[in-house]
């Protein structure tokens, strides 16, 4: 079972990208969820929704 919240340090790897790209292209569109005094997480379903949107706009079918 996958956790619903993905910590900030793990979110870029979850999406398969580096931290700089995550911070510039993805993070501004996500709800930030504080965990404890310094922790930060994101909803995994929001991360998945971002990927779905990205693929629908940028994905290409392979040539047959």
Secondary structure, 3 states (H helix, E strand, C coil): CCCCEEEHHHHHHHHCCCHHHHHHHHHHHCCCEEECCCEEEEEHHHHHHHHHHHHHHHCCCCCC
